[in-house]
Structures are given as C-alpha cells and as structure tokens.
Amino acid sequence: MRRQRLEAVALAYGQNEAPVVTAKAQDELAERIIEIAKEQGIYIAQDPQLLAMLSRLDLEEQIPPQLYAAVAVILSWAYWLKGMEPGDEKETPPQASL
C-alpha cells in the first residue's frame, strides 16, 4: 500500500505586511518541519486546500491578498492559543505550520 505524500508549509507573521512562507517541504523533510514546530510550540493547522495554495508560493514570498481571510482564521487561532491579542505580534510573531 502506498503511503500518502506528506506536505508542510510554515508561515511567519508579525514584522511583515502579510504572512510570509518561511519553509515548505514534502515527505521526510515535511515531517521534520512539523516535528520542529511541535517542539517550539508552534500551532499546526491541517487544511489541505490552503496547503495546496500555499505550496505554490516561493520561500520568503508574502501570501497573496486572496488568501488573507483563510490565513487570518489560522493566525487568530494561533494568537488565541498563545494568549496574544492583535498588536502583540510586534513583540513576538505568532507562527503557524500547515
């Protein structure tokens, strides 16, 4: 039985105008990105449709405006889980991995 391909995209937001793709990978490297994110307490979301769109972006590329709403939902959860409020990102940028 063939194993399903694992993918991961990491975003950072806080010091940028819009969230930026900071890492992306498949299979073993994707597993490592997820493992490191968990170790760092970074929120991990599972959204296959958003992942497909984000995986088309280049590293260090800001997300396009049409993805703002979808990413905002995930970042709002990341804020909530860390006990942060809007404006706190200037001090400690929340991060998310998909």
MILUM-167678 format. One record per residue: residue number from 1; residue in one letter; x negated, y negated, z of N, C-alpha, C in turn. Coordinates in nm, 2 decimals. Atoms other than C-alpha are relative to their C-alpha. Example, Ala and Ser with C-alpha at 12.3 -4.5 7.8 and 13.67 -1.06 7.14 Angstrom:
<rs>
R   i aa    n_u    n_v    n_w   ca_u   ca_v   ca_w    c_u    c_v    c_w
R   1  A  -0.09   0.12   0.00  -1.23   0.45   0.78  -0.09  -0.12   0.00
R   2  S   0.09   0.11   0.00  -1.37   0.11   0.71   0.08  -0.11   0.08
</rs>
This chain:
<rs>
R   i aa    n_u    n_v    n_w   ca_u   ca_v   ca_w    c_u    c_v    c_w
R   1  M  -0.08   0.12   0.00   0.00   0.00   0.00  -0.09  -0.12   0.00
R   2  R   0.08   0.12   0.01  -0.14  -0.34  -0.10   0.04  -0.10   0.11
R   3  R  -0.02   0.10  -0.10  -0.18  -0.60   0.17   0.04  -0.13  -0.06
R   4  Q  -0.04   0.14   0.05  -0.01  -0.94   0.12  -0.12  -0.10   0.02
R   5  R   0.10   0.10  -0.01  -0.25  -1.22   0.05   0.03  -0.10   0.11
R   6  L  -0.01   0.10  -0.11  -0.31  -1.45   0.35  -0.06  -0.13  -0.05
R   7  E   0.05   0.13   0.03  -0.35  -1.82   0.29   0.02  -0.09   0.12
R   8  A  -0.01   0.10  -0.10  -0.41  -2.11   0.51  -0.05  -0.14  -0.05
R   9  V   0.04   0.14   0.03  -0.43  -2.49   0.47   0.01  -0.08   0.13
R  10  A   0.01   0.08  -0.12  -0.54  -2.72   0.75   0.02  -0.15  -0.04
R  11  L  -0.02   0.14   0.02  -0.43  -3.08   0.77  -0.05  -0.08   0.13
R  12  A   0.04   0.09  -0.11  -0.56  -3.37   0.98   0.07  -0.14  -0.02
R  13  Y  -0.07   0.13   0.02  -0.38  -3.70   1.05  -0.03  -0.08   0.12
R  14  G   0.02   0.09  -0.11  -0.44  -4.00   1.27  -0.08  -0.12  -0.04
R  15  Q   0.09   0.11   0.04  -0.72  -4.20   1.13   0.02  -0.04  -0.15
R  16  N  -0.03   0.02   0.14  -0.58  -4.18   0.77   0.14  -0.06  -0.02
R  17  E  -0.13   0.05   0.04  -0.29  -4.34   0.59   0.10   0.11   0.00
R  18  A  -0.08  -0.11   0.01  -0.15  -4.00   0.53  -0.08   0.13   0.04
R  19  P   0.07  -0.12  -0.03  -0.23  -3.64   0.63  -0.10   0.04  -0.11
R  20  V   0.10  -0.04   0.10  -0.54  -3.50   0.46  -0.03   0.15   0.01
R  21  V   0.04  -0.14   0.00  -0.63  -3.15   0.36  -0.14   0.01   0.05
R  22  T   0.13  -0.01  -0.05  -0.93  -3.06   0.57  -0.06   0.14  -0.02
R  23  A   0.05  -0.14   0.03  -0.96  -2.68   0.49   0.11   0.07  -0.07
R  24  K  -0.10  -0.09   0.06  -0.79  -2.42   0.28  -0.08   0.12  -0.05
R  25  A   0.07  -0.12   0.03  -0.87  -2.06   0.21   0.10   0.11  -0.02
R  26  Q  -0.08  -0.12   0.02  -0.74  -1.71   0.13  -0.07   0.11   0.07
R  27  D   0.04  -0.13  -0.05  -0.77  -1.37   0.29  -0.09  -0.02   0.13
R  28  E   0.08   0.00  -0.12  -1.06  -1.33   0.54  -0.04  -0.14   0.05
R  29  L   0.03   0.14  -0.04  -1.16  -1.70   0.54   0.13  -0.07   0.06
R  30  A  -0.13   0.05  -0.05  -0.79  -1.79   0.59   0.02   0.05   0.15
R  31  E  -0.01  -0.06  -0.13  -0.79  -1.55   0.89  -0.09  -0.08   0.10
R  32  R   0.09   0.07  -0.08  -1.09  -1.73   1.03   0.05  -0.14   0.03
R  33  I  -0.06   0.14  -0.03  -0.93  -2.08   0.99   0.11   0.01   0.10
R  34  I  -0.11  -0.01  -0.09  -0.62  -1.96   1.17  -0.06   0.04   0.14
R  35  E   0.06  -0.04  -0.13  -0.84  -1.80   1.45  -0.06  -0.12   0.07
R  36  I   0.07   0.12  -0.06  -1.04  -2.12   1.50   0.11  -0.10   0.04
R  37  A  -0.11   0.09  -0.04  -0.71  -2.32   1.50   0.06   0.04   0.14
R  38  K  -0.06  -0.05  -0.12  -0.57  -2.10   1.77  -0.09  -0.03   0.12
R  39  E   0.10   0.03  -0.11  -0.89  -2.13   1.98   0.00  -0.14   0.04
R  40  Q   0.00   0.15  -0.02  -0.87  -2.51   1.95   0.13  -0.05   0.05
R  41  G  -0.13   0.05  -0.04  -0.50  -2.52   2.05   0.07  -0.08  -0.11
R  42  I  -0.06   0.07   0.11  -0.40  -2.65   1.71   0.13   0.07  -0.04
R  43  Y  -0.13  -0.05   0.04  -0.04  -2.60   1.61  -0.01   0.07  -0.13
R  44  I   0.00  -0.08   0.13   0.01  -2.33   1.34   0.15   0.01  -0.04
R  45  A  -0.13  -0.02   0.05   0.32  -2.35   1.13   0.00   0.10  -0.12
R  46  Q  -0.01  -0.10   0.11   0.44  -2.09   0.88   0.12  -0.05  -0.09
R  47  D  -0.10   0.05   0.10   0.62  -2.25   0.58  -0.06   0.03  -0.14
R  48  P   0.05  -0.04   0.13   0.55  -2.06   0.26   0.01  -0.10  -0.12
R  49  Q  -0.02   0.09   0.11   0.70  -2.32   0.03  -0.10  -0.12   0.02
R  50  L   0.09   0.12  -0.02   0.50  -2.61   0.19  -0.15   0.05  -0.02
R  51  L   0.13  -0.05   0.02   0.19  -2.39   0.19  -0.04   0.00  -0.15
R  52  A   0.03  -0.01   0.14   0.22  -2.33  -0.18  -0.03  -0.14  -0.06
R  53  M   0.03   0.14   0.05   0.24  -2.71  -0.25  -0.13  -0.05   0.05
R  54  L   0.12   0.06  -0.06  -0.04  -2.80  -0.01  -0.13   0.07  -0.06
R  55  S   0.12  -0.07   0.06  -0.27  -2.53  -0.16  -0.04  -0.05  -0.13
R  56  R   0.04   0.06   0.13  -0.27  -2.71  -0.49  -0.08  -0.13   0.01
R  57  L   0.08   0.12  -0.02  -0.44  -3.01  -0.33  -0.14   0.03   0.02
R  58  D   0.14  -0.02  -0.02  -0.81  -3.06  -0.32  -0.04  -0.03   0.15
R  59  L   0.05   0.04  -0.14  -1.01  -3.08   0.01  -0.02  -0.15   0.01
R  60  E   0.01   0.14  -0.03  -1.01  -3.43   0.16   0.10  -0.08  -0.08
R  61  E  -0.10   0.07   0.08  -0.71  -3.52  -0.06   0.12  -0.03   0.10
R  62  Q  -0.12   0.03  -0.08  -0.42  -3.70   0.11   0.12   0.07  -0.06
R  63  I  -0.12  -0.06   0.05  -0.08  -3.54   0.08   0.07  -0.10  -0.08
R  64  P  -0.07   0.09   0.08   0.14  -3.69  -0.19   0.13  -0.04   0.08
R  65  P  -0.12   0.05  -0.07   0.45  -3.90  -0.08   0.11   0.10   0.00
R  66  Q  -0.11  -0.09   0.01   0.69  -3.63  -0.19  -0.01   0.11   0.11
R  67  L   0.01  -0.09  -0.10   0.55  -3.41   0.09   0.01  -0.06   0.14
R  68  Y   0.00   0.07  -0.13   0.57  -3.67   0.37   0.10   0.05   0.09
R  69  A  -0.10  -0.04  -0.09   0.90  -3.56   0.51  -0.02   0.14   0.05
R  70  A   0.03  -0.13  -0.04   0.81  -3.19   0.52  -0.12   0.01   0.10
R  71  V   0.12   0.01  -0.09   0.47  -3.26   0.68   0.04  -0.07   0.13
R  72  A  -0.04   0.08  -0.12   0.63  -3.51   0.92   0.07   0.09   0.10
R  73  V  -0.07  -0.09  -0.09   0.85  -3.24   1.06  -0.10   0.09   0.08
R  74  I   0.10  -0.08  -0.06   0.55  -3.02   1.13  -0.09  -0.08   0.10
R  75  L   0.08   0.09  -0.09   0.35  -3.31   1.28   0.07  -0.04   0.12
R  76  S  -0.08   0.04  -0.12   0.64  -3.41   1.50   0.00   0.12   0.10
R  77  W   0.01  -0.11  -0.09   0.63  -3.06   1.65  -0.14   0.01   0.07
R  78  A   0.14   0.00  -0.05   0.25  -3.08   1.69  -0.01  -0.11   0.11
R  79  Y   0.00   0.11  -0.10   0.30  -3.42   1.87   0.07   0.05   0.13
R  80  W  -0.08  -0.04  -0.11   0.57  -3.27   2.09  -0.07   0.10   0.09
R  81  L   0.07  -0.11  -0.07   0.37  -2.96   2.18  -0.12  -0.05   0.08
R  82  K   0.12   0.06  -0.07   0.07  -3.18   2.29   0.04  -0.11   0.09
R  83  G  -0.05   0.10  -0.09   0.29  -3.42   2.48  -0.04  -0.14  -0.05
R  84  M   0.04   0.12   0.05   0.20  -3.70   2.25   0.12  -0.08  -0.06
R  85  E  -0.10   0.09   0.06   0.40  -4.00   2.11  -0.06  -0.07  -0.12
R  86  P   0.05   0.08   0.11   0.37  -4.20   1.79  -0.09  -0.11   0.05
R  87  G   0.09   0.10  -0.04   0.07  -4.42   1.82  -0.12   0.06   0.07
R  88  D   0.10  -0.07  -0.07  -0.13  -4.17   2.03  -0.11   0.05  -0.10
R  89  E   0.09  -0.06   0.10  -0.29  -4.04   1.71  -0.12  -0.08  -0.02
R  90  K   0.12   0.08   0.02  -0.53  -4.33   1.70  -0.11   0.04   0.10
R  91  E   0.10  -0.05  -0.09  -0.70  -4.18   2.00  -0.04   0.15  -0.02
R  92  T   0.02  -0.15   0.02  -0.66  -3.80   1.94   0.09   0.05  -0.11
R  93  P  -0.08  -0.04   0.11  -0.55  -3.70   1.60   0.06   0.14   0.01
R  94  P  -0.06  -0.13   0.00  -0.30  -3.41   1.60  -0.04   0.07  -0.13
R  95  Q   0.03  -0.08   0.12  -0.38  -3.13   1.36   0.10   0.12  -0.01
R  96  A  -0.09  -0.11   0.03  -0.18  -2.86   1.20  -0.06   0.09  -0.10
R  97  S   0.04  -0.09   0.11  -0.26  -2.55   1.00   0.13   0.07  -0.05
R  98  L  -0.11  -0.08   0.06  -0.02  -2.37   0.77  -0.05   0.13  -0.05
</rs>
